Amino acid sequence: MTSIAAVLICVVLGLLTVFQVLLIAGVPLGRFAWGGQSEVLPRKLRIGSAVSILLYVLFALIVLDAATLTDVFPSDAFTSIAMWVLTAYFALGILMNAISRSKPERFTMTPVSLVLAALCLVVALG
C-alpha cells in the first residue's frame, strides 16, 4: 500500500509540475494558482513556479525514499521526519487553498492538497 501511495504522490506531483511549467510559459491559468491574482503570471510568480518545481522533485525523492523505492538519503530518521513534514505541509495546503480568494483555486487545489496529504499520511505511517 505504501508503494502505491508513493507512486500516486509522484503522479500528482508530476501533474503539478506540468501545471507550473504552463504557468511559467505564460499560459493564462493563473486563476488556479498563487491566489488567482493574475491570469498570466508576472515574473515574480513565474520564479515562484520554478521554485515549486524544484520542491516537487525534492518531495518526490523524499516520498520514494520513505517508501523504500529508492535510497537517496542516507538517514532513515531524516526521511521519516521529512515525510511527516510533507504530510503537515499538504494538510496546511488544504486550509490555505480552501481560504483562497480565487474560486477556481479553491475548488481545484483544495482537493489536490487533500489527496496529497492523505497519501503522504499513508506513506508516513507505512
Backbone bond lengths (Angstrom), bond angles and torsions (degrees), N, CA, C in turn:
res aa  C-N    CA-C-N  psi(-1)  N-CA   C-N-CA  omega(-1)  CA-C   N-CA-C  phi
1 M - - - 1.450 - - 1.537 111.31 -
2 T 1.332 115.64 -37.63 1.463 120.31 -179.88 1.526 110.82 -63.61
3 S 1.316 116.40 -41.73 1.467 119.94 -179.79 1.519 111.44 -64.70
4 I 1.318 116.78 -40.96 1.470 120.64 179.08 1.525 109.89 -64.13
5 A 1.335 116.19 -44.29 1.472 120.20 178.72 1.524 110.35 -61.08
6 A 1.321 117.37 -41.62 1.462 121.29 -179.60 1.524 111.37 -63.57
7 V 1.315 116.61 -43.37 1.464 120.52 178.86 1.532 110.11 -64.63
8 L 1.327 117.00 -41.83 1.469 120.24 178.63 1.531 111.32 -63.21
9 I 1.316 116.66 -39.31 1.475 120.03 176.05 1.530 109.27 -59.28
10 C 1.324 116.25 -45.85 1.473 120.16 -179.07 1.527 111.32 -64.22
11 V 1.317 117.68 -35.96 1.468 120.85 177.15 1.532 109.61 -63.84
12 V 1.335 116.68 -47.07 1.466 120.30 179.76 1.532 110.18 -63.52
13 L 1.326 117.18 -43.31 1.464 119.85 177.57 1.530 110.79 -62.62
14 G 1.324 117.40 -35.81 1.459 121.07 176.50 1.522 111.47 -63.87
15 L 1.318 116.48 -42.37 1.464 120.62 177.41 1.530 110.88 -64.94
16 L 1.323 115.94 -39.88 1.472 119.65 176.87 1.528 110.76 -65.30
17 T 1.319 116.66 -34.42 1.468 120.43 176.65 1.528 110.25 -63.17
18 V 1.318 117.01 -45.54 1.472 120.60 177.05 1.526 109.64 -58.46
19 F 1.325 116.79 -44.56 1.464 121.84 178.45 1.532 110.96 -58.45
20 Q 1.335 116.56 -45.60 1.468 120.61 -179.67 1.533 110.85 -65.36
21 V 1.331 117.59 -37.99 1.471 121.03 177.27 1.531 109.55 -62.42
22 L 1.317 116.78 -41.42 1.467 120.46 177.65 1.527 110.68 -62.63
23 L 1.320 116.82 -40.85 1.470 120.34 177.61 1.526 110.94 -63.32
24 I 1.328 116.34 -43.43 1.468 121.23 178.80 1.525 110.30 -61.88
25 A 1.337 116.40 -36.88 1.462 121.73 -178.57 1.528 113.05 -74.55
26 G 1.327 116.13 -5.98 1.457 119.07 177.40 1.516 115.47 92.29
27 V 1.330 116.60 10.36 1.464 119.45 176.05 1.535 107.61 -66.40
28 P 1.330 117.90 133.92 1.469 120.39 -174.56 1.534 113.70 -75.24
29 L 1.318 115.23 72.85 1.472 122.53 178.02 1.529 111.69 -119.43
30 G 1.322 116.15 14.20 1.458 120.66 -175.23 1.511 114.76 -60.42
31 R 1.329 117.96 -20.20 1.466 119.80 179.44 1.528 111.73 -65.85
32 F 1.351 116.90 -17.05 1.462 122.06 -179.79 1.529 113.41 -93.76
33 A 1.334 117.49 -1.30 1.467 119.93 -173.29 1.521 111.52 -146.70
34 W 1.300 114.17 161.10 1.461 122.00 173.09 1.528 112.79 53.28
35 G 1.317 116.47 38.52 1.457 120.88 178.47 1.513 113.74 80.49
36 G 1.318 117.76 2.14 1.453 121.75 177.12 1.512 115.07 66.87
37 Q 1.331 116.78 22.48 1.461 121.23 -174.11 1.529 113.23 -70.67
38 S 1.320 118.00 -31.44 1.461 121.51 -175.15 1.522 109.99 -136.51
39 E 1.339 116.11 135.13 1.467 119.69 175.43 1.522 110.04 -63.10
40 V 1.326 115.58 -50.88 1.461 121.82 174.85 1.525 106.22 -104.75
41 L 1.319 115.47 125.25 1.461 119.38 -174.34 1.519 112.36 -67.85
42 P 1.336 115.97 138.48 1.464 118.94 171.81 1.532 109.37 -72.82
43 R 1.308 116.11 168.11 1.469 122.58 -176.31 1.537 112.57 -50.70
44 K 1.306 117.13 -45.64 1.469 121.28 -176.95 1.533 111.14 -59.10
45 L 1.322 116.89 -43.74 1.459 119.85 -179.62 1.527 111.80 -74.99
46 R 1.329 117.15 -28.09 1.478 119.57 174.58 1.525 109.77 -65.28
47 I 1.316 116.78 -37.95 1.467 120.57 175.46 1.527 109.10 -63.71
48 G 1.334 116.60 -41.23 1.465 120.94 175.86 1.515 112.00 -59.57
49 S 1.324 116.68 -38.70 1.463 120.67 177.30 1.530 111.18 -65.56
50 A 1.322 116.76 -38.76 1.468 120.66 177.42 1.531 110.71 -64.21
51 V 1.316 116.15 -41.79 1.478 120.46 176.90 1.528 109.57 -63.25
52 S 1.331 116.34 -38.98 1.469 120.28 178.30 1.519 111.25 -58.34
53 I 1.314 116.56 -41.07 1.468 120.63 179.54 1.530 110.29 -61.85
54 L 1.313 116.63 -43.33 1.475 119.90 177.66 1.526 110.57 -61.88
55 L 1.317 116.33 -40.54 1.468 119.81 177.89 1.527 111.15 -64.83
56 Y 1.332 117.39 -40.09 1.467 119.94 178.36 1.522 111.20 -59.95
57 V 1.320 117.19 -38.54 1.465 120.61 177.61 1.532 109.76 -63.26
58 L 1.333 116.36 -46.90 1.462 120.12 177.54 1.527 110.77 -60.30
59 F 1.332 116.89 -44.63 1.469 120.71 179.11 1.523 110.63 -58.94
60 A 1.321 116.95 -44.14 1.466 120.78 -179.22 1.528 110.91 -62.73
61 L 1.316 116.74 -41.75 1.468 119.83 178.35 1.524 111.21 -62.94
62 I 1.320 116.71 -41.79 1.471 120.60 178.43 1.523 109.88 -62.30
63 V 1.325 116.67 -47.00 1.464 121.64 -178.29 1.528 110.90 -62.38
64 L 1.317 116.78 -46.99 1.471 119.74 -179.68 1.521 111.49 -64.70
65 D 1.327 116.71 -35.84 1.464 120.78 177.50 1.529 110.27 -68.17
66 A 1.324 116.30 -43.05 1.473 120.14 -179.61 1.524 111.49 -64.19
67 A 1.323 116.89 -32.26 1.463 121.21 178.85 1.527 111.71 -86.88
68 T 1.317 116.59 7.20 1.470 125.30 -178.96 1.535 112.80 56.87
69 L 1.319 116.12 33.08 1.461 120.76 175.02 1.526 110.99 -92.26
70 T 1.332 116.34 -16.97 1.458 123.19 172.79 1.521 106.90 -141.77
71 D 1.313 115.14 171.56 1.457 119.76 176.34 1.529 107.37 -134.64
72 V 1.323 115.32 73.27 1.460 121.84 -175.08 1.520 111.38 -88.82
73 F 1.306 116.22 -43.04 1.465 121.13 -175.33 1.520 109.94 -100.12
74 P 1.329 116.96 133.17 1.463 119.86 -175.19 1.529 114.04 -70.53
75 S 1.307 117.74 -21.79 1.457 120.56 -175.01 1.529 111.46 -106.97
76 D 1.321 115.66 120.00 1.464 120.09 175.48 1.527 110.38 -66.26
77 A 1.321 116.62 -31.88 1.466 120.35 178.85 1.530 110.13 -64.06
78 F 1.345 116.22 -43.21 1.464 119.63 177.64 1.524 110.40 -59.26
79 T 1.326 116.33 -47.73 1.462 120.87 -177.45 1.519 111.17 -62.11
80 S 1.310 116.26 -41.68 1.461 120.40 179.73 1.530 111.23 -63.46
81 I 1.320 116.31 -47.08 1.474 120.50 178.93 1.521 109.93 -64.22
82 A 1.328 116.98 -42.28 1.462 121.03 -179.90 1.527 111.20 -62.14
83 M 1.328 118.10 -35.82 1.472 120.77 178.15 1.524 110.58 -64.63
84 W 1.330 116.72 -40.50 1.470 119.47 178.36 1.522 110.91 -68.46
85 V 1.326 116.18 -35.63 1.473 119.77 175.90 1.525 109.95 -64.08
86 L 1.331 117.47 -43.42 1.463 120.87 177.55 1.524 111.41 -62.17
87 T 1.317 116.29 -41.49 1.463 120.20 178.11 1.527 109.98 -59.77
88 A 1.316 116.69 -46.09 1.470 120.95 178.51 1.525 111.43 -65.32
89 Y 1.333 116.71 -39.20 1.462 121.95 179.56 1.528 110.72 -60.08
90 F 1.323 116.61 -47.89 1.463 119.44 -179.44 1.527 111.43 -72.50
91 A 1.330 117.79 -30.86 1.472 120.15 174.53 1.528 109.71 -64.43
92 L 1.319 117.25 -42.16 1.466 120.95 175.08 1.528 110.22 -63.72
93 G 1.322 116.89 -36.04 1.458 121.61 177.20 1.522 112.59 -60.11
94 I 1.328 116.97 -32.76 1.465 120.48 175.95 1.526 109.07 -58.28
95 L 1.312 115.64 -50.75 1.471 121.05 -179.46 1.522 111.23 -63.51
96 M 1.317 116.94 -48.41 1.464 120.80 -176.27 1.535 111.71 -62.40
97 N 1.316 116.71 -40.80 1.459 119.49 178.11 1.529 111.50 -72.64
98 A 1.320 116.65 -33.07 1.471 120.17 179.86 1.524 112.28 -66.69
99 I 1.323 117.52 -26.91 1.468 119.93 -179.38 1.527 112.61 -100.19
100 S 1.322 117.08 8.25 1.462 120.79 178.98 1.525 110.18 -60.65
101 R 1.321 115.85 144.14 1.465 120.63 175.50 1.522 111.46 -70.54
102 S 1.323 115.50 -20.46 1.459 121.02 -178.53 1.526 109.89 -85.81
103 K 1.331 115.56 115.01 1.464 120.59 179.04 1.534 111.69 -60.66
104 P 1.347 119.03 -44.62 1.474 118.38 177.65 1.532 112.74 -60.08
105 E 1.339 116.89 -39.35 1.457 119.50 178.07 1.525 110.50 -65.37
106 R 1.331 116.74 -44.30 1.470 120.79 179.21 1.521 111.17 -56.22
107 F 1.337 115.88 -48.31 1.459 119.89 -173.26 1.525 113.90 -80.17
108 T 1.322 117.22 -14.72 1.464 120.67 179.20 1.524 111.85 -102.52
109 M 1.312 116.10 -53.08 1.465 119.84 -171.88 1.532 114.01 -80.91
110 T 1.325 117.92 -24.47 1.468 119.03 176.63 1.533 110.64 -62.20
111 P 1.340 118.25 -49.69 1.474 117.63 176.99 1.531 113.11 -63.49
112 V 1.326 117.16 -34.91 1.472 119.94 178.11 1.530 109.50 -62.07
113 S 1.328 116.43 -44.74 1.468 120.52 178.36 1.519 110.96 -63.87
114 L 1.319 116.88 -38.92 1.468 121.00 178.52 1.526 110.86 -62.15
115 V 1.314 116.58 -45.60 1.470 120.84 178.75 1.529 110.33 -62.04
116 L 1.327 116.85 -46.15 1.472 120.34 179.96 1.521 111.41 -63.36
117 A 1.325 117.45 -41.35 1.474 120.46 179.56 1.529 110.14 -63.43
118 A 1.339 116.66 -45.21 1.461 120.38 -179.07 1.524 111.26 -64.00
119 L 1.327 116.52 -44.29 1.467 119.74 179.35 1.517 111.64 -65.66
120 C 1.329 116.26 -39.57 1.478 119.56 177.17 1.529 110.42 -63.29
121 L 1.315 116.97 -37.56 1.463 119.88 177.49 1.528 110.77 -62.10
122 V 1.324 116.11 -41.67 1.475 119.79 177.30 1.525 110.37 -59.70
123 V 1.326 117.01 -45.31 1.466 120.35 -179.70 1.532 110.16 -66.99
124 A 1.327 117.20 -43.25 1.470 120.81 -178.59 1.534 110.86 -62.43
125 L 1.314 116.96 -37.79 1.472 120.39 179.51 1.526 112.66 -77.85
126 G 1.362 115.29 -21.97 1.462 120.17 -176.11 1.487 112.07 -73.78
